[in-house]
Amino acid sequence: MSTAQGSPPTAGTRVVIRVARGAGLLLLFFVVAVLGTLGGVMFAYAGDLPEISALDDYRPNTITRVLARDGQVIGEFATERRVVVRYDDIAPALRQAIIASEDADFEAHFGLSASRILITAIKDVLTGQRAGASTITQQVARNLFLRAQYMRGGIYERSLERKIKEAILAVQLEKRYTKPEILTFYANQVPLAHGAYGVEAGSRMYFGKSARDLTLEEAATIAAIIQTPARLSPFVNPDRTLARRNNYVLTRMAEEGFITTAQAEEARRRLMVLRGQPTPAPSTAPYFVEDIRKELERKYGAAALYEAGLQVQTTLDVGWQRAAEAALERGLRRIDRRRGVYRGPLRNVEGGGTTAATFTHPRWARPVAPGDVVPAVVTGVPARGTRGPVRLRIADHELDLPPQGYAWAGKPAADLLRRGDLVEVAIGSVERGAPANPTLEQPPAVEGAIVAIDNRTGQIRAMVGGFSFERSQFNRATQARRQVGSLFKPIVYAAALDHGYTAESVFIDAPVSYPAGPNQPPYEPLNYDRKFEGAVTLRRAIEQSRNIPAVKALAQVGPAEVVRYARRLGLTGEYPPYLSLALGAAESTLVDMTSAYSAFANLGVRMAPLTVLTVSDREGNLLEQNRPEPHEALKADTAFLLSHLLRGVVERGTAATAASLDWPLAGKTGTMDEYTDAWFIGFDPETTVGVWVGYDEKKPLGPGQTGAAAALPIWIDFMRAYLDLRGRERVPRFDPPGNIVFVTLDSGVTEAFISGTQPAGRQADPPATAPVSAPAPAPARPATPAAAPRVARR
């Protein structure tokens, strides 16, 4: 109850004042007594306290960063997202905001603040509240030295013992370290919600910038969050954050003289603009980064990976990676639509207070470009028995899904969709800022993978291990072993070339039967088209992927010898020496097959696949450095002849659609029986790119889904982007070794031969030495068991 100004206080008021004064005097006496006996207490607890000098080598948990070859961050691993900074890397406004809001006497006290202890004690007595009195130095002591001992369930234990130890450690910190050093410890350690620790990580998370670049209002926001990060995060409660920034932090900064009242008022008027996100951005190349994470953990252990702040320089090219991801997604969706089976919407949004008219989706906050696949909600469906557009909504835009946009699903709209269904649509165009011309889409059930390798170094420049890392973390580029189909034929022909065969060697493409052993039916391979062409050259056989000539070549050379060639090309696994190897009965991963093919372009030298260039610790000390690792897999002339043959596959053979790229290219298609696995691996003189398509369980992709139909279009899509990224100004060449000669044949094809092996009577361009005839066929080796496939697709 108030009294008039100048009037004497009432009896009740005088009692309250006397009690307060008495309590204050007692508390002051208590504080003095505590401070006076601190030396004795320090002695009593000296043996139970950590060494303050440990901070001389301050090494808090920091983020391990995985970098692309150009330095872009493509992945992070951490238990605490922290970036350690120096005192000078913290904006002065942020240092002042922290001191004003957390410990105004920081520059004056010796680790403990007698005035804060007294004020807090009075509040405890008069209000019953358990107010905090910790200085910045005490908070540093608590968080760096007492966390493990006294924190339970994220809350510090309230005990006299903990408080005493905290006070002792604070005094010791002040004796050993300067104020800037203590404030830097604090700024690097303070939690700021969402897994971010320290002002640098917090600044990047909330404002997308370094702590040194924060404006006054941004610095005040960071300081406002410190009190209770989980509740004051602007991602959680922006109104509460703004209120504490304006009403408390900026006010305290003005009261302490760090800023003027006018500056505080001006900062209050500015909006709180967030430019970051509460969770780390998804990895640019999640399958690639996950493989590296596993390898780092194996080599260095989980503690080093998640806490030691390693810096990992990789071989990944971000531009290539994005092109690979886009090409694979488009290709898998295209294959999925060919099946003509719509599996239904993602979900229906109606119910629980949400309608098709009120539903929102996070994706709608970002711009939409032609070709993007975005979620849309169905707001109207044509009546049953009628054919018309489906009405959709994307954010504030209403648009029609025309009948041709869902025709692939093979059913009327009324049988496919209903109001409130959330669907995926591909945007055909954007007109006046609004999406238009949509096509119905769905997440494909089919999977795939793509790998791009630099031929001369073995560096993996792009890797996609599946349609969606969120859907499945299984890396189909490195973990899936699948039958390779006709991809194996070039290995057979490489062995044949080394055994005297040439591009003009003739095979009889006719029915053939090989004994398969006791009580087994004979092995009788068939061609893809079930036809036979009679006499065909080795070139014709590989360009058109004829099966009978490949089996005959393997039989002449010997299955065991061909397996030896596969091993030299880096292929591992169980490869029984059977004739069915010629048709791709062998299993391999995409990365291994792509690496093997890179040796063809690299004159027989296979560079081991490489993903990590260097690993450094937080101080920049080099822990690991990886260099290209060459393996001589084939003779240079054999590798060149094989590349020359595979160029014909692109120019005239099963991959002829790739000739539209108008670039020096070579490659081979591959498909297994019943269209279960579709492959294409192709290369130019610099880069080899492999694509695999299939289901995780072994089942058909669908009629006609050969390597040329399913995998090759994805490869072409990527290569088109690759050529745009590298530029067409410098055209690379497949340079031949010195002992290669070229002969123009009657067919008009310029064929390559090892000098001395060109056809009899043919002069080389320029003339070469006398020709050598192709060898006579050798006896056939044992055939594969009857259970082996008889047909390898193209």
Secondary structure, DSSP 8 states (H G I E B T S, - for coil): ----TTS---HHHHHHHHHHHHHHHHHHHHHHHHHHTHHHHHHHHGGGS--GGGGGG----B-EEEE-TTS-EEEEE-SSEE----GGGS-HHHHHHHHHHH-TTTTTSSSS-HHHHHHHHHHHHHH--------HHHHHHIIIIIHHHHEETTEE---HHHHHHHHHHHHHHHHHS-HHHHHHHHHHH-B-STTEESHHHHHHHHHSS-GGG--HHHHHHHHHHTSSHHHH-TTT-HHHHHHHIIIIIHHHHHHTTSS-HHHHHHHHHS-----S-SS----SSHHHHHHHHHHHHHHH-HHHHHHB--EEEE---HHHHHHHHHHHHHHHHHHHHHTT-----SEE--BTTB-TTT---GGGGS---TT-EEEEEEEE---TT----EEEEETTEEEEE-HHHHGGG-S-HHHH--TTEEEEEEEEEEETTEEEEEEEE---S-EEEEEEEETTT-BEEEEE-SS-TTT----TTTT--EE-GGGGHHHHHHHHHHTT--TT-EEEES---B--STT---B----TTS---EEEEHHHHHHTT-HHHHHHHHHHH-HHHHHHHHHHTT--S-----GGGGGT-SEE-HHHHHHHHHHHHTTTEEE--B-EEEEE-TT--EEEE----EEE-S-HHHHHHHHHHHHHHHHTSTTGGGGGG-S--EEEEEE-GGG-EEEEEEE-SSEEEEEEEE-SSS----TT--IIIIIHHHHHHHHHHHHHHH-SSS-------TTEEEEE-TTS-EEEEETT-S-TT---SS--S----------------TTS-S--B-
